[in-house]
């Protein structure tokens, strides 16, 4: 996780800078999504080191590992990304105009 921390911070900073520079909603949405992805990773490590999966198995016979938790959190994060980005105007039109003459 520590080796990826710089990447998370850079992507959040780039997204926030894009929001300030372009004055559109997309950069803010991406900054929020990167923060959400960071929360998913922190949630995985919290469950991994908490002992909750072992307790669930020893008390109730339920096998639910930290990896299962991560997958559930990633599904929720992807659903959030879909909901936030489906109405966000993309850059496809601007890119099409820019590269149309090439």
N, C-alpha and C positions, 0 to 999 in steps of 0.2 A: 504494500500500500504506500509506503513511504517513497518508493521510487516513482510512483505515479502522481504523487502530490503536486509536483511542479506542473505536470501536464494539466491537471484539473484547474489549478490556479491560472495557468495561461489561457485555457479555453474560456474560463469565466471572465477573465480580464478582456480577452479579445471580443467576446460577445457583448460585454458592457460597453466597451469602446465603440463597437459597431452601432449600438443603440444610441449613444450620445452623438456620434458623427452623422448618422443617417436619419436620425429622428423618427425611426419607425419602430414598430412593435416587435419585429422579428429578433433583433439582438437581445432584447429583454427576455423574450420567451426562451431563447437558447441559453442565456445566462441562468435562468431559473431551472431549465432542464439539466444543465451541468451541475447545479447545486443539488438537484434531486438525485442525479446519478452518484454524487458523492455521498448522499444520505443512504442510498442503496448499499454502497460499499461499507459504510460505517455500520449499517444494520447487520450486514453479514458478519463482520468481525465481532460485533457485540454479542451475537448469538453464538458464534464459534467459541468465544472464550468465556461465556457465561455459565456453561454447563447445563443449559436448558434442554438440549437434545438428549443428553444422557439421563436427565431426570424424567423426561417424558417416557423414555424407553423403560427405565427401571420401575417407575410407578404404574404406568398405564399400558405398556407394551406398544407404544406408538413410535414408529421410526420416522422422525422428521429432523433431518440433519440441517446444519448451517447452509449446505448447498441448496436444500429444498427451500429454505427461507430466502436465499438469494434469488432463486428462480421466481418465487412468488412476488418478491419486491421488483424484480426486473419486468415482469408482466404488468404490474401496476404502473411502473415508470413508463413503459412503452404505451400503455393506454393513455396515460397523461400526455405524453408527447403527441399522440394522435389527436387527442381532443384539443390541445393547444395549437397545433400546427395546421390543422385542416382548414381553418378560416384565416390563416396568416397569409397575406399576399406574398408570393414568392418572387424571386428574381428571374424567373424563366423568361418573362416578356422582355426585361431589360437586357438579359444575355442574348436573347434571340435578335434583338435590334443591334446589339454591339457586334455580334459575329455574323450577321446577315451578309455583310459585304465581303467577308473573307472567303 
